[in-house]
Amino acid sequence: MSNYANIFGSVSVPILLACVLGYLYQKYKSPDSKVLADVSLFVLSPCLIISSLSESSLNGSSFGHIALFTIIQTILCWAAAFGTGKLFRFNSPSLRAMELTTIFANTNNYGLPLLLLAFGAHGFAIGVTNVILHIVLVNTLGLYIRVTKLVQPRSSHFQNGT
């Protein structure tokens, strides 16, 4: 029981404390949440990711395993979404929307503080690597899924040579 209390105190309490402080700050100071979100997303998160990866001891084999896991996870989620959409006979736009929301959950940065507190720098580096791979997939595969039915390959400029 003391081990559980130790883990709870060193992992969950700091996160809960940050949430409570954020709530109190928002309630009594009324900050501009868009500015805070933008600074967090576009400044603090990239700095944290770059810092973590530059100090990481992950080798190429570990990166390969993480990449393979991420790709397999993406394929399985895509297959589940596609199968469910076909089973319920979703139209094409609904199927694409379901695929995108199933494959690419917008939760990447939320788990990073937990990873750092629970598993230390090594676990955090693994999580950051997974986040980066998901970001790359969202901006490549996600874009492909989104535009597949919007742009017909035969009508593209590349196919016509213009």
N, C-alpha and C positions, 0 to 999 in steps of 0.2 A: 504494500500500500504506500509505503514511503517513496518507492521508486516512481509510482504514478504521481504522487504529490510533487515530487521533484520535477518530473517532466512537465506537468501542468503549470507549475510555477515558472519554469524557465522557457517554455514555448508558448503556451496559451495566454498567460497573464500579460506578457508584453504586447501581444497583438490586441487583446481586449482593452488594455490600457490605452493603446493608440486609438482604437475606435471610440472609446469614451471621451478622450481628449479632443478628438476631431469633432465629435458631436457637440461637446460643450463649446468649442471654439466657434462652430457654425451657429449655434443657438445664441450666443452672447455677442459675437463680433460681426456676424453677417458678412463673411468674406465673399469675394467674387469667386464662386466655385469654378467657373470656366477658366479663369487665370490659374488657379491652383491645379486643375486637371491638366491644362496645357503644359505647365511647368513640369508636373510629374511625368507626363507622357513623353514630352519632346526633349526634356533636359535631364531630369533625374534618372529615369529608367535607362536611357541609353548610356549615361555615365556609369551607372551601376553594372550594366551588362558588360561594357568594355572593361571596366576595372576588374570584374570577376573573371572574365576570360583571359585577360593579360596576366593575372596572378594564378591561373588555374594550372594544375598539374595533369590535366587530362591528356592522354596520348591519342594518337591516331586511331588505334583500335577501339578505345572507349568511345570516341566520336563516331566511328563507324557503327558501333552497336546502338548508340542513341539514335543515329540517323535511320538505321534499319528499323528500329522499334517505331519511330515516328512515321515512317512510310507505311509499315504494316498497319499501324493504328489508323492511319488516314484511309487506306484501302478498305479496311473492315468497316469503318464508319460510313464510307461512301457506299459500299455494297448494302449495308443495312438500310441506309436512307433510300437508295434506289429501289431495293426490294420492297420496302414498306410503301413507297410512293406508287409503285406498280400494283401492289396488292390492293391498295385503296383507290386505284385508278385516278391519281392526281393528273391534272393537265400539266403541260410542259412548264409554264412559269411557276406553278406551285411545287412541282418536283424539283426544279432548280433551287428554289428558295429553301426547300427542306434539305436538300443536299448541302447547301452552303451553311445552314445553321447547325446541321448535324456534324459536319466535318470540322468546321472552324468555330468552335465555341470561343466567345470573346472573354476568356478567363486567364489568359497567359500571365499577366503581371500579378494577379491576385495571390497566387500560391508562393511567389518568390520569398516574401518575408517568413512564411512558415517553413519553407525549405531551409533557409539560412539558420533560423533558430533551432529547428529540429535536427538537421543533419550536418550543420557546419558548412565550411567553405567548399568541401568536396561535393557534397550533395547539392549545394547551391549552384556550383558550376555545371553539374549534370542538368539541373532544371533550367538554367539559363541557356544551355545548348539546345534543349528541347524547345524553349520559347523562340529562339532564333530560327530554328528549322520550321516551326509553325508559321512564323512571320513570313518566311520565304515562300512557304506553300500557299499562304493566303494571297500573296501578291503575284503568284504565278498560276497555280492550279485554280485558285478561287476566281481569278479573273477569267481564266479559260472557261470554267463552268458557267460563269455569269453571262459571257458573251456568246456562248456556243449557239444558242437559238436566235440571238439578235443579229449576228453577222453571218451570212452564208459565205463559205469559203470561195465559191465560184464568183461572188460579186466583189471580192476584195481587190484592192489595187495590185497586190502581189501576183494574183492569178492572171489578171488582164495584162500585166506587163506595163502598166501606166504609172 
